[in-house]
């Protein structure tokens, strides 16, 4: 009798689990977003009550700034765009989710160095007479890993809001060029490369880029 009861309970539980699994219908959510990687659009396919696949693209964000190194002030605008492909996990089968995946950023700034000493530039401790110093600062490009957490109402149809916080790895690179009489010095290129490394080390203190997103969505 007990054996029959146990078998019956197990059968009932399995039936409930199967019923619950069949009760979930996959949903597609589309939305518009804004955040620290720009403005854009997102699409998310929630194929299971605890999992979804999400892709987005953002662009149009520009940060301007300057940086002082010895007697050189570097100024430039950082253009930011990024796309992403992520797998989301909903531990409670509701709105809250954890996410991980890959981002494909383009974060570059074309910089111009101006002298604070009337035309002389100090590079790696050596002073040169130059017409200009120009270069490119890359914060991240290619494929970068990403992790985060968020809140999305993709488990039910209709309009909703969503948000996400995360971090993306960076890959800093600096490339400089110069013109003027000082470039003829035999040690100039070596000192220019040393200036690049110094700028990279300072910029590389930001080993991750913070990603914060807010958006409005509709789930079908």
N, C-alpha and C positions, 0 to 999 in steps of 0.2 A: 504493500500500500504506500509506504513512504517513498519507495523507488518510483512508483507511478506518479506521486505528487511532485517529486523532484523533476522528473522528466517533463511533466506538465508545465511547471514554473519556467523551466529553461526554454521550453518551446514558446511560451507566452512572451518571455523577455526578448527572445530572438525575433519574434513577430513584431514586437513594439519597435525594436531597433530598425528592422527592415522598413516598417511603416514610416518611421521618422526620417530615414534616409530618402524614401521615395517622396516624402512630403515637401522636401526642399526643391524648388525650381531655380535653375541657374538664372542669374540676372546680369544685365549689362548696364553699367553706369557711365555716363558721359558728363563732363564738367568743364568749367572755366576756372582758372586759378591764377594767383599772384603770389610771389614770394621772393626769396633771396636769390633765385636763379632767373627771375624775370616773370613775364606774363605769357600764358599759353593755355593749352587744353590737355585734358586727360581722358582716358578710356579705361574702364576696369571691368573684367569679366569674372564674376563670382560664380565659379563652377561647382563649389561645394560650400556648405554652411560655414566651414572653417577655413576656406582658402579662396584666394582670387589672384588673378594675373593682371597687373596694371602697367600701362605705358603712358608716358606724357612727354610733352615738349614745351619748353619755355625759352623766351628770348626777350630782347628789347631793354635789358637793364644795363645802365652805364654808371660806374662809380668814378668820380674824378678825385685825384689826390696828389700829394707830393711827398718826397722823401729826401732828407738831407744826409749826404755822405761826405765827410771832410768838408771841402769848400764847394761841393757840387750839389745843386738842388735838382732832383729829378721830378718832372711833372708829366702826367699822362692820364688818359681815360681808360678804365678797365671795362671792356665790353664782355658781357656775360650771356651765354646761351647754354642750354643743356637739355638733353633728352634722357629718358630713363626707362628701364625695363625691370620690374620688381615682382617678387612673389610675396603675397600678403598672407599672414596667418592670424585668424580670429580665434583666440583661445577660448572665448566664452560664447562663440557663435552669434555675437551681436555686432556692435559698432566698433569697438576697440580692436586694433590689430597691431601686430609687429610685422615689419617688412625688411627684406634684404634683396639686393640685386646689383645691377650695374648702372652706372651713369656714364653718359657720353658728353662731357662738357667741352666748351670752347671758352676759355677765360684768358684773354690776352689784352695787354696794354702796350701801345706804342708810346715810348717815353722820350722826352727831350731833357738833356742836362744843361743847366745854366750855371755859370760861374758866379760866385760871390766875391771874386777877387779881380774883376775887370779883365776877363779874357784868359786868365791862367787857371788851369784845372789840376787839382791834386789827385793823382791816381796811385794807390798803393804806396803813399808816402812820397811820391815824386811829383814835381811840378812841371807842367807842360803848357806851352802856348798853343791853344787850339781854337778853331773857328766854331766847332760844334761837337757835341757828344749826343748820339742818338742810339736808341735800342728798342728791344722788345722784351717785355716781361710776361711770361706764361705762368699762370697759377695752376691750371690743370687742363689737360686735353687727352684725347684718346679714350680709353676705357678705365674707369675708376670704380672701386667697390663702394657700396653704400649700404647703410643700415639706418633704421628709424622706427618710429611708432606713430600711430595716428588714430583717427576717428572718422568713420565713413558709414553712412546709412544705406549700404548697398544690399541689405538683407530684406528690404521692402521697397515697393514701387513708390514713385513720386519724387517731388523736389526735396532737396536736403542740402546741408552744408557739410564740408569736410575740412580737416586740418591734418597736418603732418609735421613732425620734427625729426630731423636726422642729421647725419654727418657723412660727408664724402671725402675720401682721401685726396690729397693734392699732389702735384708733381711739378715743383717750381723749377723754372729755367730762365736764365737771363742771357741775352745776347746784345753786345754793345759794338758800336762802330764810331769812328771819329774822323774829323778832317782838320787840317791845319799843319803848320810847320813842325809842330811837336811830334807828329806821327813818324817823322824820319829818324827819330832816336832809336838806336839799336835795341833798347830795352822797352820800347813803348808797348809793343804787342803783349809782352809778358806781363807788364803792369796793368794793361787793360783787361787781360784775362783774370788777374787777381782782383780787380774791381768787380768783375762779373761774379766771381765766387763770393765776395763779401756781400754783395747785394742778394745773392741766392740764399746765403746763410741767414740773413736777416728776414727775408721773406719766408723761408722754410720753417720759421718758428710757428707759422700757421700750418701745422701738419694735416689738419682737416678743415674743410669748409663747411660752415653751418648751413643747413637747409631748413627753412621754415616756410610752410605753404598754407594758404587759406583759399577756399574755393566754394563754389556753388555747383550743385550737380542735379541730374535727373536720372532716376533708375527705372528702366523698362521691365 
